[in-house]
Amino acid sequence: MAHHKALMKGGFLLPMCEKHFHDHDETWLILKGSGTGFWIDHDGNREDFVLEAGDVWMIPAGFEHGCAGTNSEDFTISVFDGTKPPGCHDHAHYYIEKEGYIPSFKLIKTPTDRYGSV
C-alpha cells in the first residue's frame, strides 16, 4: 500500500458513475453529500449502498461498481487504489463485456523462517 497525502482535502464531485471494474481493490472516501453506489460481485449478485459523508466504501478487485445516479448535488468523493498485482491494467474504467474476464485475488502463503521456528 502507498502513503496517500491530502486524500481528505479535495476529492471530486460525482453526479453519476457508469458500471465498471478494476484489477485491484478500490476505496471511496465519501467527503460530502450522499449518493447510492452499487456493486455486482463475482457471482453476478448486485447490492446497493447508501453512501453518506464520513463513509468509507471498499470495493474488491473485479467487482463491477458505480453510482445509481441518485446522488446529491454536492456528492464528493476521494478514491484510492489497493495493491496493484503484477500485470494489472493501468488505472481506468474497464468493462467485463469488453475485457471478457473477471479478476480476483488469490492468497499465496510463502513459508519463511525469518524469525526462527514458529
VOVEXLUM-860987 format. One record per residue (C-alpha): residue in one letter; z, y, x. Coordinates in steps of 0.1 Angstrom, whole numbers. Layout:
BEGIN
A|Z|Y|X
...
REM end
This chain:
BEGIN
M|0|0|0
A|-6|35|10
H|16|66|11
H|3|89|-17
K|11|126|-12
A|14|151|-41
L|3|125|-66
M|26|140|-93
K|13|176|-87
G|-20|178|-104
G|-39|150|-120
F|-68|154|-143
L|-75|157|-180
L|-87|125|-196
P|-103|132|-230
M|-116|96|-230
C|-125|68|-206
E|-150|40|-212
K|-142|3|-207
H|-145|-7|-171
F|-128|-28|-143
H|-119|-27|-107
D|-115|-53|-79
H|-80|-41|-73
D|-49|-31|-93
E|-48|4|-106
T|-18|25|-117
W|-19|55|-141
L|9|81|-140
I|10|100|-173
L|18|136|-164
K|12|155|-197
G|4|148|-233
S|-2|114|-249
G|-31|90|-254
T|-40|55|-262
G|-50|32|-234
F|-63|-4|-238
W|-69|-34|-216
I|-87|-66|-220
D|-71|-94|-200
H|-89|-122|-181
D|-89|-144|-213
G|-106|-116|-233
N|-75|-105|-253
R|-72|-68|-260
E|-39|-49|-261
D|-35|-12|-269
F|-8|10|-253
V|6|44|-265
L|8|64|-232
E|31|94|-231
A|42|119|-204
G|65|102|-180
D|50|67|-185
V|35|45|-157
W|8|21|-167
M|0|-7|-142
I|-34|-24|-147
P|-40|-57|-130
A|-72|-63|-110
G|-101|-75|-132
F|-85|-63|-165
E|-111|-42|-183
H|-94|-10|-194
G|-100|25|-207
C|-89|50|-233
A|-95|47|-271
G|-103|84|-274
T|-71|93|-294
N|-58|115|-266
S|-40|148|-270
E|-59|178|-256
D|-35|180|-226
F|-35|143|-217
T|-33|145|-179
I|-30|115|-156
S|-29|108|-119
V|-43|75|-107
F|-37|54|-76
D|-52|21|-65
G|-33|-10|-55
T|-41|-31|-24
K|-78|-35|-19
P|-87|-70|-9
P|-115|-76|17
G|-149|-75|1
C|-138|-54|-29
H|-161|-27|-44
D|-157|9|-34
H|-136|29|-59
A|-157|34|-90
H|-161|21|-126
Y|-177|-14|-128
Y|-187|-33|-159
I|-184|-71|-164
E|-216|-70|-184
K|-235|-58|-153
E|-215|-74|-125
G|-212|-109|-141
Y|-177|-117|-128
I|-140|-111|-134
P|-119|-105|-102
S|-84|-118|-98
F|-59|-122|-70
K|-46|-154|-55
L|-13|-155|-36
I|-15|-174|-3
K|18|-182|13
T|13|-183|51
P|41|-204|68
T|60|-185|95
D|89|-189|119
R|91|-152|126
Y|129|-151|122
G|138|-186|131
S|142|-215|108
V|149|-207|72
REM end
